[in-house]
Amino acid sequence: MEHDHSHCGHRDHGGDGTATDPVCGMSVTIDGAKHFAEHAGATYYFCSAGCREKFVGDPEHYLSGAPRKAADEVPESTIYTCPMHPEIRQVGPGSCPLCGMALEPEAFSAEDTGPDPELVDFTRRFWIGAALAIPLLVLSMGPMVGLGWIRQAIGQQAAQWVELALGTPVVMWCGLPFLLRGWRSFRSWNLNMFSLISMGVVASWTFSVFAVIVPGIFPAGFRDAHGTVPVYFEAAAVIVVLVLLGQMMELRAREGTGKAIRALLDLAAKTAHLIRADGTEEEVPLETINVGDRLRVRPGEKVPVDGEVVEGHSSVDESMITGEPVPIEKSAGDSVTGATINGNGSLVIEAKRVGADTVLSQIVEMVAKAQRSRAPIQKYADKVAGWFVPAVIGVAVLAFIGWAMFGPTPALSYALIAAVSVLIIACPCALGLATPMSVMTATGRGAQAGVLIRNAEALERFEKIDTLIVDKTGTLTEGKPKLVAVEAEHGFDSGDVLRLAASLERGSEHPLAEAIVNGAQAKGIALGKADGFEAVTGKGVMGSVGGRRVALGNARLVTDLGGNLGELEEKTDLRRDQGETVMFVLVDGRLAGFVSVADPIKETTPAALKQLHSLGLRIIMATGDNERTAKAVAAKLDIDEIRADVLPQDKARIVAELQQQGAKVAMAGDGVNDAPALAQADVGIAMGSGADVAIESAGLTLVKGNLDGIVRARRLAQAAMRNIRQNLFFALGYNAIGVPIAAGVFYPVFGILISPMFAAFAMSASSISVVTNSLRLRSVEI
């Protein structure tokens, strides 16, 4: 392929056959370049496919001479929120006024925004702090490990000045973020973990500074046997370094919880092949695609937007959206989802949903909101944290007084050590992380498996559910019924009965109607036009076909219209016993016959029901079918109870009745008429293929509407709540043991007293254990 380089948009480097990548600025060899794009009659070369995609998505930006988009660039208007207190929202970064934790962007971005700026900052502070703290630790603790000669060589007084020089930058610069957060917490009286950290560090450092500069002001209670006032620079410095280490691990973990969602965002195509009205094709940015556009999806490419296949045949890998590993065959009339991967065939699709309306965008928004939500169990942790910090400060004061009055020489030094140790070891950061970390990780894991969790409350509630109500059509069954029989009464022809029924149902989108129409067309029956079409909720439809008044529906519709089933009742009962749905046809007020439709049970249904039973759920099937048909299906599937002849408005009532009996009820549905029942249930489960209003009313959404999705959701809820309880145990149990030890209550009996450094290590270990335990959910089998 020849390119006229005189019109190319690259910049040659002295005619050496290279060009500048307009996105990243790298030099690219033109000859044999794999990545290039045409724009406005010019050719541009790129170092990678990623740079090419960014350029095609926004060429004017990269050609305008504006500064290149930095990896860590975040729009100034970005809303930031606290991962532990979602009610805190502000424009731009900062720290939470309640817990002191760094705020993070509220919305996920499809762009790779690079590492967390706070993580970068804390990492730098950590390494500098560690570099200073290690020699400080050697100097101060050397005599205990055979390195006392270092201190002797320097001299006792000079050694203390060296400790001051090494420890002060660690406290005042490396620990500055914690000191500022602690100061803000006291100023606003929202006491938190940084209140305790800052108090302990400042107390140790301030005491030590005065001990070095003006040692004469200290009474005998602070002096050792040699008359020297001990200093604790190493304790303050090591505390800061360990807290930084804990914060770094925490930030990395928080960053990791969004990886599942960012992986989904990264799957989205950046460009699409638009088919123009004249048949030509052009690669255009995804943002320019509108509903109704026709797009070419080539083999191996990502489907750009949600749409419907109009030409071609292929298999599409939908695993990244549904969690199902087997590719799905697609042909004309089938729907496709953006970000799924086309197989070997070429497809032409018509865009149906673009931008924020696509399934992928809705998944990202739902999961992002869920990760900010709070489980009811968090309220207990909040209550504990509310009185915990003041109580710890009180214990620290009592420990100081107790040691000062009754401790061995130097009593006041022991008192200071005990008070600082209590403040550090009791830091409640693990308690604050216990629930949010599990919720964030669980919602990300659910998204990978096709289970979308609206909020943490739904997750917690679903673990306690004992009763599950499911619809039959589309949930237990394929939702694609087939016509299996037509029978006419005396004076009517079966072909005519089918023609009238199919003509009447032609305009309906109900699966049963589609089965009748398809059945008639398969038999080569020409359909007529229906006038005055009217749907009778929960009973059937009526209208005129060729001047004849036609009605199609269940036995209740026949009764309402004054009909009598007569001998047909016995025949239809036999059909219902086989699980078939029977609909009667009335013509001009006379019963003309019936059509029978069967909806095959999904292959996944029996195994899923067995698993749901093993997970402790009672299964109730609610269906508009009559009781005989419902019983036939229930018998095949070992369903516990049935509710037959259910009108749409009855479903919410059934849910309420079960709740009054003490049941914890989940309702699975996919239609507009299911929305009231989904909202009434303790947990509503929307099938992802269903109506938007159903999804809005539900606590859980299954991207693929199979029962095994409910199995996955149940297992995830159980795993998440078990994980949260473990985290709370780690946090509360650790504090219950650690605080008394730090205060020195075991010293008189066992001689046990821990140093502030060990307290800092234990505090960090508690947070790390909570974070590590939460991250186990990323690999949990569901």
N, C-alpha and C positions, 0 to 999 in steps of 0.2 A: 504494500500500500504506500503510495507516494504522498508526501506532504510538502507543501510549499512553505519552506521554513521562513521565507521572507515575510509571511503573514502570520507566523506563529506567535503565540503569546508568551513563549518562554524567553529567557534571556540567555543568549549564547555567551560562553566564557572564552573570548578570544578565538572563536572559530574552532574550538577543540572538540566540537560534537557533543557538548553537554548543555543541559537546560536547568533552570531553577524551578523546583517544585513550588507552585504559588501558595501552597498550604503551609508547609513546614519550613521552606527555605533551603532544603537540601539540594545538592547538585545531583542531577540524574543524567546518565548516558543515554543519548537519543537513540543510537543505533541498537536495535533489539529491545527497546523499552517495552515492558509488558503492560504498563498502566498509562494510558493517555486518554484524553477526551477532547471532543470538538466543542467550541463555543464561539458564537458570533464569527464564524469563518476562520477561526484560529485553532491551533492544536496546542494542548498543554500536556506536559509530562509530569508523572508523579512517582514518588519512591515506593508507594505501596497502594494496595486497593483501598485501604482506609482513607488515605489522603484524597484519592480520586473521588470516593463517595462523598466526602465532605465538600469538595469543590463543586461537584455536580449538584449537591443540595443547596448551595448558596454561592454561585460563582461571582456575583457582583461584589460580595463582601471581600473576597480574596483578590479581586482585581482592582478594588477601589483605592488601594494604598493604605487602608485603615490598618491599625495594628492587628496582628494575627491574634486569633482567639486563644488566650492562655488556657493551659490545661486546668488551672484552678479558678478560672473566671466564673464568678457567680453574679447574676444581675443584681443591681443595687436594691431593687424592689423585692427581692426574695424574702419570703416570710420564714423566720426561724422559730423553732419551738423546742421545748425541753422533752427529752425522751421519757422522763419520769413524771413530768407534769404537763400534759398536753394542753392544759388551759392557758399556759404561758405562751404567748405569741407576740412577736415583734418583728419589725422590718430590720434586717441586718443581724449579724452575729453578736454574741454576747454570752453572759452566763445567767443561769436561772436564779431569780431572786429568792426562790424557796429552798432549793437544794444545792445551789452553787454549780451544778453541772453545766458544761458548755452546751449552748443551744446548737441545733443542727437544722439544715434546710427542711422545711415541711414537706416539700414535694420531691419526688424522685425525678432525676433528669436523665434523659436519654444520652446526653453527652457524658463522656468520661471526664468527670471534674477533678480527677487526680486524687492524691491522698488528702485526708482531712488536714486542714491547716493547723488545727490545734494538736493533732497527732504529730505533725512535723515539728512544731514548736516544743512540745513536751519531750520528744525524742532527743532533740538537741540539748535541752536543759538536763535530761537524764544523763547523757554521756559526759557532759561537762561536770555535772555534779558527782558522777561516779569517779571521774578522773581525780577530783579533789578529795573525795571522801575516803578513797582507799588509802592514800598515804596518811591521812588524818587518823584513820582507824589503826594503822600500823603503829603510828607514833603514840597514840593514847593507850592502846591495848597491848602493845609490844611486851611489856613486863610480864604479862600473863602467859605468853607463849614463847618465852625465851629470847625476846628481842629487846630486852630492857636496856641493853648497851647503847641503842640508838638514842634513847632519851637521856641517858647518862652523858653521852658524848656532847649533846647539845646543851644540856643543863636544864634543870627543872623550870626555872622562870622563862628562859628563852623558848623552851618547848611549848609553854602555854601561849606565848606570843605567836609562834608558828601555827598552833592550832587555831588561834583567832584568825590568822591570815587565811588559812585554808577553809575554815568553816563558815566565815561570814559571807563569801560570795555564794556558797551553796544555799544558805538560808535566804539571803536578801535578793538574789537573782533567780537561782533555780527554783526556789520555793515561793517566789513572788506571786504567781497566780493563786496559790492556796491562801497566802496571807491576805490578799485583796478580797478573796471570796469570804474568808473568815471575818474580816472587818465589816463587809457589807451585811453579813448575817447578824452580827451584833447590832449594827446600826438600825436594821429593820426588825430585829428580834425574831427573824425566821431562822432559828438555830438549826444547824445541820452538821454533816460530817466535817465540813471545813472549819466550823466553829471549834471543834475539839482538836483538830490537827493544828490549827494556827495557835491556839492557846498553849498546847504542849510544846511546840517548836519555839515560840516566842519566849515562853518561860525558861526553857533550857538555855537558849542563846543569851537572853538578857542577863540571867544569873551569871553565866560564864563570862560575859564581857565585863561585868562589874568585878568578878573575882580576879580577872587579869589586871584590870586598870587600877581599881581601888580596893585591894584585898583587905585593907585595914578596917573597912566598915562592917565586916562580918563578925558576928559573935562566935564564941567557942563551939556552939552547937553545929556550926557549918564546917569546922576544921577537923582534919584527920589527926592521927597520932603524932605526925611531924609538924603540926601547926599550919599545914597548907590547906587552902580552900580549893577543893576539887572543881574541875570544870567539865562541862558536858557538851562541848562543841561536836564531838563525834556522834553523840546521840541525836542532836538536832539535825546534823548533816545526813546521817544515815536514814533518819525518819523521812526527810524530804526526798531522798533518792528512792526509797522503797515506795513511798506514796506515788512518786512519778512513775515508777515501774508498774504499779497497780493501775494507774490511770491510763498508761499506754496500752496495757493489755485490754482494759475496758473499752478504750476507743477502737482498738483493732477489732474487738468482738462486735461492737456496735456497727462498725463498718461492714463486718462480715454478714450481719443479719440482712442487709440490703442487697447482698450479692445475688440472691435468687431472683429478686425483682429486676435488678440491673441487668442480669443475664437475659431476662425476658425482653427488656427494653432494647438490649443490643441485638436481639433477633430481628427486630423490625427492619424491613427493607428501607433504604434511604432514597431509592429511585424506583421508577416504574416505566414500563414500555407502553406508552400511550398510542392507541390506534386512532389516527385522525379520520375524519369523515371521508377523505379521498382514498383511504386504505393504507396510507403511509404510516410508518411507525417511528416514534421518537422517544428517546430516553429522557425523562423529565424528573425533576425533584418530586418527592412524594407529596409535599405540601401543596402542589398545584393540582392534584387530582380532585375531581368533583364527583359527587354522586351521579351515576348514569354514564360515566366515561367507560369506554371499553379498553381493556388492558391485556397485553400478551404476557403470559407467564411461561417462560421457557423451561426446558428440563433442568432440574437441579436448582432452580431459582426459588427465592422466597416469594410467597404470595404477598403482594404489596398492601392490600386492604381487604376488608370483608366484602365479599361479593357473591355473585352467582355465575356458575359456568354456563356460557352460551355456545361454546364450540369446544370440541376436543374431548379426549379421555385420558386420564392419568390416575396414578395413586398418589395420595398426599400424606406426608408424615405430619400428624397433628400432635405428636407426643409432647411437644413443648407447651401446648395449650391444655390438652386434656389429660395428660399423664398416661395415655394409652399407647403402647409401643407399636401396635400393628398399623401400617399405613391403610388409609381408607380410599376405596375406589371412588373417583369423581367423574361425572359425565354431565352433559347438558341438563340444566335444571337443578343440579346439586349446589349447595352453598359451600363456600370456602372461607377460611378465616385468615386474616392478615398475620404474617410472621410464620405461618406453617410452610413446610418445604415441599415443593412440587417434585414428583418422581421423574419417570422417563418420558412422559408424554407432554405435548404442548397444549396449553389451555388458553382460551380467550374468555375473560370474565368481565362481567359488568359490575362496576363499583356500586355497592349498596350502602356501606357505612365507611366514612373516612374520618381522619383526625381523631378527636377525642371521643367519637362515637364508636370506634372499633372495639372489639372484644378485648384486645391487648391493652388499650388505653384504660378501659374500664377495670380490668384486672389490676393494673398498676395503681389506679386511684383507690380502689377498694382496699387493697393490701396496705397501701401507705396509711390510709385512715385507720385501719385495724391495728397497725403497729403503734399508733399514737394513743389508742384507747386503753382504758384501764379495767382490769377484771375486778369484780366485787371483792375478791379475796384481798386485793391491794388495800382496801379500806382498813383492814385489820393492821396491816403493816404501817399504814399512815398514822393510825391511832397510837401504835407502839412508838413510832418515831417521834410523835408529838410530845410525849412525856419523857422519852428516853434521854434526849440530850440534857435537859435540865437535871434529870436524876443523876446522870453521869457526872455532871459538874459538882453536884452535891456530894456524891461519893468521893470524888477527888479531893474536895475540901475536907471531908471527914478523915480521909486517909492521911492528908497532910497533918491535921491536928493530932491524930492518933500516934503517928510516928514521931512527931515533934515532942509529944509528952512522954511517950513510953518507949521509944526506939533506942537502940544502942548508939554509941558514939560513932560518927557525928550524926546526931539525931535529926537535925534540920536537913542535912543532905539526903538522908534516907527518906525523909518526908517529901522532899522535892521529887526524888526519883519515883516514889510511889504515886504521887499525884499526877505527874506527867505520864507515867505508864498507864494509869487508869484512863486518862483522856485519850491516849493514842489507841489503846487496844479496843476501846469501846466504840471507835468510829463506826457509825451505822451505814457506811456505804454499801456493804453487802446486803443489808436489809432493804435499802432503796432499790438495789438492782434485782432482787430476787424475782419479782413478778414481771417487770418490763422486759428483761432479757429473755425470759421464757416465751412471753407473748410475741415479741418481735421475731424470735427464731421460729416459733411454731407457725406463724402466719406466712413466713417465707417458705417454709417446708411445705405447707399446704398448697401454696401457689404452684410449686413444682409438680404436685400430684393432682392438680386439677380441682382442688378444694379451696374455695375463696371464703375467707372468714371476714364478716362485716366488722365485728368488734370483739374485744376480749370477753365481754359479757356473754356473747353467744358461745364462745369456746368453753367457758366455765359451765354454762347451763347445759350444754350438750353432753357433758360428761355425766350429768345427773339424770338425763332422760331415761325413762323406763318404758315409754309407749311411743311407737312410731306409726303414724297414719300415712298410707300411701294410696295414690290413685292407681287404677288398673291400666288404663290406656296410656301408652307412652312411658310408663314407669316400670310396671311389671312386664308389659308386653312391648312389642316392637313399635307400636303406634302407627303401623302401616297395615291396616286390616285388608283382607281380601274377600271378595264375594265368593261364597261357597255354594249357595243354593237360592233358587227362586221357585216359589210355588203359587199357583193361581187358584182362586175359587171358581166354582161353576159359573160359566158365562163369561169368563175372562181368559185371555191367552197369556202364558207366562212371559213371552217376549214383550207383549204390550205392557204388562205390569212392570217389567224391568225398565222399558223405555220411559214410561211416565215417571217412575221413581228417580231414574238417573237424570231426566230432563229437569225435574224439580230441584235436585241436589246440585245441579251443574254450577251454580254460583256460590255454593258453600265451600268453606275451607276446612270443615271438620273431617278428621281422618276417615270416619265411617262413610261420609258422603263421597269422599274421594274414591273409596273402595267400590262403591256402587257405580259411579261414573266410569271408572277404569274397567270394571267388569262388563258393563254394557258395551263400551267401545271395543273391548277384546272380542266380543261376540259379533261385531260389525253392525250394531244397532245404531241407526241415525237418531240423534237426539233433537228434541224440539226446544222451543223457547218457553221459559217460565215467566209468567207475569204475576204481579201482586204477591211476591214472595214474602212470607212471614215466618219468623222463627218463634216457636212457643217454648219458652225456657224450660229445660228439663223434660220436655215431652216429645218434641219433634218439629216438623216444618209443614207449611201449607202454601198453596199457590194455585195458579191456573196454567194448564198446559194444553194448547190447542183448543181452548174453549171449555175444557173439562176441569172441574174443581178437584185437585189432588191433594191428599194429605199423607204424610209419611212419618211414623213415629212409634212410640211404645204403647203398651196396653192402656195406659192412662189417657193417651190422646184418643184412642179408639172409643173409650168410655165417654170422654168429654163430648165427642161428636155423635154420640148416640148409637155407636156400633156395637156389635156383639161378636165375640170371637168364635163361638160355636165349636165346630169340630177342629178348627185350626189350633185351638189351645193345646190339645194333646200332642199334635205334631210339633208345635213350637217348643213344648216342654222337653221333648226328646233332644231337640237341637240345643237347647240351653244347657241340658245335662252334659253336653260335649264341650261347654264353654263358649258356644257361639252366641252372638248378639243378634236378636231377631227384631226386625222393624216391619210393621204392618203398613199396607198400602190401602188407602180408601180412595175411591173414585166416585165423585158426585154423591158422597154420603154412604156409598155401599162398600163393604169390605171386599177388596179385590184379590187379596193374597198377602204374601209376605216375602221379604228378602232376608237372607241370613248371611251374616258377615263374621269371619273369624280373624282374630288378631293374634298372631303367633307370639308365644312367650319368648322373651329375650333369652339367649343362651346363658347370659351371666346371671339371670334372676335366681334360679334354684340355689346355686352355690352361695350367692350373696345373702339370701334369706337365711340359710343355714348359719352363716357367719354372724349375721345380726342377732339371731337367737342365742348363739354362743356368747355374744357380747352383752347379753342381759336385756334385750329389747323384746317387748310384746308387739307383734305386728298386726295392725288392723287395716284391712282394705276397704276404702270408701269408693263406691262406683255408682254411676247412674244406671248400670245394668240392673235387671231384675234379680231376685234372690237366687233363682235356680242357676243362672249363668254365673253369678258371683260365687256360689257354693262350689260349682264345678271347677272354677279356677283355683279357689282356695284349697280344695282337696288335693289338687295336683301339686300345689306349692307349699303345703303344710303351713298355711296362714292361720293365725290364732283366732281372729274374729273377722266378721264382715259387716259392712253397713251398705246395704243394697238400696236401689231406687233413690239414691241421694241426689237431691237438687243442689245446684251450686251454693245457694244461700244456706243449705243445711250443714255444710262442712264446718263453718265457724261454730255453729251450735253444738255439733258433735264434739269438737275440741273443748269447748267450754264445759260441757257435761262431764267429760273425762277428767278435766282439771278439778271440778267440784268433788269428784270421787277421790281426789288425792293423787291422781296420776301426773307425772311430768311428761308433757306431750310435745313431740316433734311432728311437724306436718310437712310432707314433701309434695310439691305441686309445681305446675308449669304454666298455668293459664291465668288470664286476667281474673277469671272468677275464683281463682284460688287465693287471691291477695288477702281478702278478709281473714280467711282461715290461717294463712301464714303469719299474719300480724297477731292473731289471737293466740297462736301456739307459743309455748315456752321458747321453742326454737323453730323458725320457719326454714325449710330447705328448698331453695329454688333450683329447678333443673335448668342448666345453662342455655338450653335450646328454647326456653320458654319466653314468656312476655316480659318486657322491661318492668312493668308494674309488679309482677310476681317477684322479680329479682330485688326490686327496691324494698319489698315488704319482708324479705327473708334475712335471717341472720347468717346463713350459710348458702353459698351458691356452688353447685357442681357444674363445672364447665361442660362435662359430658353427662347427660342425664341418665346414668345407670345406677342401680342400687349399690353396686360395689363402690361407687363414690361415697355413699353414706357409710359404708364399712370403713373406708379410709378416714372419713371425717371423725367417726366415733373413736377409732384408734388414736388419731392425732389428738383429740380432745382429752382422752384418758392419759396419754403420754405427757401432754403439756401440763395438765393439772398435777399429775404425779411429780413432774419436774419442779413445778412451783412450790409444792409442799416440801420437797427435798431442799430447795434453795432457802426457804424460810427456816427450816430446821438448822441448816448450816449456819445461817446468820444469827438466829436467836440463841440456839444452843451454844454456839461459840462464845457469844457475849456473856451468856449466863455463867459460863465456866471461867472465861478470861478476866472479867472485871474483878471478881473476888481475889483471884490469884495476884493480879496486878496491884490490888490494894494492900496485899500482904497479910490477908487473914490466915493463911496457912504457915506463915513464917514462924510463929511461936511453937508450932507443933512439928512441922516438917522442915523448917529452915528454908522454905521456897520463897524466893523473891525474884521477879523478872525485871530486866532492865528496859528502859524505854526503847532501845534498839530492837530487842526481841519482841516487844509489844508492837512495834511498827511492822516487823516481819509477819507476825501473826495476823495483824489487821489486813495486810496485803494478801496473805494467804487465804483469808476468808473471802475476800472479793474475788480472787482468782478461782477459788473453788466454785463459787456461784456462777461466774462467767463460763468456766469450763463445763460445768454440769448443764447449763442452758444450751450450750453449743452442741451437746450430744443430740439434741432434737433435730439437728440438720441431717443426721444420718439415720434417724429412727425409721424402722420398717413400718409402713402403713399400707 
